[in-house]
Amino acid sequence: MTQHPRLPGLDAHMLSSDELEAVVVPKSGARVASLVDRVRGIEWMWAPPGTDSRVRENTPGDDFATGPIVGADECIPTVGACRVSGVGGHVEMPDHGEVWARSFDSALAGTESVASIGLHTVPLHFRRAASVRGATLRMDYTVRRLGDHRVPWLWSWHPLFVLPEEATLALEGVSGQVRFESGEGVASDNPVLHCRAGDVGTPLHALDLGGPGRSAKLFLDASAEGAATLTDVRRGSAITVRWSGEALRGLGVWINRGGWNGYQHMAIEPCTEPVESADQVRSSPFAAGSDETCWSLDVTVHAAGD
């Protein structure tokens, strides 16, 4: 375990190579608090200004909106707060899921950070193994069902990346009409809300919300293999999130051009279904007859165009 400037009093797993440094904080939801492109000197994980940039250990019941909105959270068994039917009645699922506010069991085995946790709201065990190889942060996930209970659930990666003034987003392995979930200040006739994945010159590619003071959460259908690349046009740098796994069926895109708290950031969110909350889930991430499902993410920093 190592100390980091963003983590007063918290230990962290430092995963690094000559090209990339990642910081994992097991006691703060196993969040990836920092992701630095060492070649180009760029921190890709966004953090609020001043003292709000500090990561802390949370407890169940904490308000996500006033928590450490830094880096990347694991959202399971939901993103949006909701109520679903469960064993013996209804199950209340908190905003952005439950594990961001909990401490994970963890181990640093050589260059691999392994973090795992048993959920309280849903009978699931969640495990993630993370390592840095060259310019890539590799994360391998396993979710195992505990018992015979069938409760709908959703997983989404929730990274807050810095959003450059001039930025583009290139997508692979997504399809369908962009679906608007929520936001602030985006006119209903904005082209970004009416484009289809793969359209030439789509406003989504340019992350155009029609001006400052706007935000939007969008969803797209996704195949089991796909990628999203955010490019900083001015600095000639980029970050690519590549996903792989039959359980992954959606991609969320959060663009914040000041519409929420005046911040400038965005999220690229591979997910098990392109919906915001578990009460909207229509199919299980588990294959028929299986009590375990796996997927992986590769997050790579590189020069624009590579």
N, C-alpha and C positions, 0 to 999 in steps of 0.2 A: 504493500500500500504506500501511496505517495501523497503529499500535500500539494495543493495547487492554489494560485492566487484567488480564483473564483470560489474556493471551497473552504471558508474559515472553519476550522475544527472538524472537517470531514476528510476521510481517507478516500483515495481514488485509485483506480487501475489506470496506469499510463501505458498506452499501446502505441508504439512508434517505429518508424523506419526513417531512412534518409529523406523520404518524400512526404510522409504524413505522420501527424501526431493526433491521437484520439484520447479523450479523457472520459472514463466511465465512473459513475458514482453509485455504488451499490445501495447505500443507505438513503438515496434520494430517487427511488424508483428505478435504479439502474440506468438513469438517464445518461446520454452521451452529451456531456456539458460543453465539450470543446472539440473542434475538428479543424486542424490547422494544416493548410497546404504549405509545407516547409520550403518547397522550391520557390514559390511565388510570394511567400510571406503573407498569406491570407487566412484569416479566421472566418470559416463559413458558418459557424453556429452563432446565431443572433442572441443578444442579451439586452435587456433594458439598460438605460444609462444609470450611472451612479451606483448607489448601494443596492438597487434592485437587481443588479447583475449577479449578486451572490447566491450560490446554491445552498440550501439548508435541508436538514432532515425534517420530513413532514410526518403527520399522523393521520390515520383515517378520519374522514369528516372535515378535513381542511378544505377551504374554498380554492378551487383551481385558479380562479381569476386573480387571487391575491397570493398565490404560491410562487415558487421560483420559475418564472416563465423564461427558461434558459435552455437552449439546446434542444435535444430530442427526447420525448417521452414515449413510453410504450402504453398505448391505450387499449385496455382489455378489461371487462367484457363489453364495453360500449365506448362511444365518444360522447354523444349527447346523453344527459341524464334521462332515465326512463324507468318504467315499471314493466316487468314481464312476468308471465305465469311461471311458477316454479313449484318445487315440492312443498306441499302443505299450504300453498297460497301464492301471493305475489312476492316478487323479488325487486327491491329498489336498487337500481344501479346508479352510482354517482357520476357527476359530470367528469368527462374524460376518463371514465373507468376508475378502478380502485387501486391499481398498482403504482401509479405515479406518486402516491402519498405513502407508500410503504417501503420498508427496508427489505431488500432481497438477501437470500442466502447467496454467498458468493465465494469464489476462489480464483486466484490468479495462478494458473498452471503454465509455467514458462511464459510464452508470449500470448496466451489465450485467457480471456476473462470469461468465466462462466457464472451466470446469474440465474437463479431460479426462485420460484415462489408458488405457493398454493393459494388459490383465490378463495375469498370468503363468500362472495355473492353467488358464484357458480362453481360446481364441482369440477374444477380444472386445475392442472398443474402446468405452469408456464416456464419454459427454459430457453435461454439464449446464450450462445457461445459466440464471442466476438474476438477478432484478431485483426491486426494490420499486416498486410502483405504488400510491399511496395507502396503504390499510391492508392491502395484500396483498403477500406474498412469492410471486412467480411463479417456478416452476422447470420448465424444459423439458428433457426427457431424450431422448437418442438412443443406442441401442446397436447396433453394427454387427458382424457376424460377419466374422472374418478367415480366409479360406480355406474349405475344404470340410469341416472337421472338425465333427462333431455331438456335442457334449458337453452333457449337461443342466445348466442353470443357473437360478438364482433371484435376483431382486432384491427387496429390501424397504427402504423408508425406515425409519429407526430413530431417531425423535426421543424424547428423554426430557423430557416436559413436567412442570412442577410439578403436583402433585395436591392441590387444596384439600381441607380437611376436609369441607366440604359441596360436592360436585361432582356433576354429571350429564353423561351422554353421550347425545346424540341421533344416530341413524344414518339415512342415506339410501342407497339402492342396494345394500343387503346382504340376504342371504336365508339360509334354512336353519337348522339346529340349531347352536347354539354348540358348538364343539369344544374341549375342554380339552387343552392341550399339555403344560404343566408348571406347577409352583407349589409353594407351601409353606403348610401349615396350613389349606387349604380342605377342608372335609368333603365327602365324595362325594355327600351329599344336599343340598348347598347349591343353592338354586334357580338361581343364576347359571350353573351347569353344565348345566342342563336346560331353559333357555328357548330360544325360537326368535326370530330377528330379527323385529322388528315387533310382538312380543307387547305388549299393553297392560300397563303397570306392570311390565315386565320388570326383574329385579334388575340386569341389565347397565346399564340406563338410570341407575340410582342408584349404580352402581359398588360394590355391596354384596358384600363377601366374608365377611361374618359376624363382623366385629370386627377389632381390630388384630393385627399379627404375621402377616399373611397376604399371599400374592401369587398371581397366576394369569396364565398366557399362554393366550389364547383365539384361535380363528380363526373367521371367517365367510366364506362365499362372497360375492363382490362382482360387480356389473355393471361395465361399462366407464365408467360415469358414477356417481359417488356422493360422499358427504360424511360426515364425523363432526365433531360439535361438542362440545367440552368446555367446560362452564360453571362458573365460580366463583360459586356461589349467593350467598355473603355479600357479595362485592365487586361483583356485578352485571356481571361481565366474562366474555368468552368468546373461544375460538379455534376456528376451523373449518378443517379440512383437506379440501379438495375435490380429487378425482382424476378424470382423464380419459384414456382410451386403451384400445384393444382388447387390449393386452398385459396389462392389470391385471385379475386375476380373483379377488383375495382381499383380506381385511383382517385384520391381526393386531391384537389389543388386549392390552397388557401393563398390569396393575394391580398396583402394589406398595404395600401398606398396612403396610410394615415387615417383610414376610416375607423379603426379601432385603437383608441388611446393615443392617436397621433403617431403610431409606430410605423416603421417601414420594414416589413419582413414578409417571407412567404414560406409555405410548407408544401412538400411533395409527399403524399401520403398513400403508399400502397396499402390495400386493405382487403379483408376477406369478403367484403361485399360493398358496393358503392352506395352506402346509406350512412346516415349520421348516428343512428342509435339501434340498439339490439332489438327493440320492439318492431323494427322495420325489416328484420332479417327474415328471409323466406326459405333459405336452404342452409343445411349444416356444412361447416367447413370440413367435417369428417367424411371420408368416403364411406360408402355403404359397408357395414360390417366391421368397421375399424373404430378403435377408440384412441387413435393417435394421428396427428397430422403434422407435417413439416413444411417449411419454406425457408428461403434465404434472401438476403439483401446484400448487394455489393455497392458500396458508396465510394466513388473514385474521383479524385481531384486531378485536373489535367489542364493543359493549355486549350484555349478555344479552338475548335476545329479538329482536335485530335480524336 
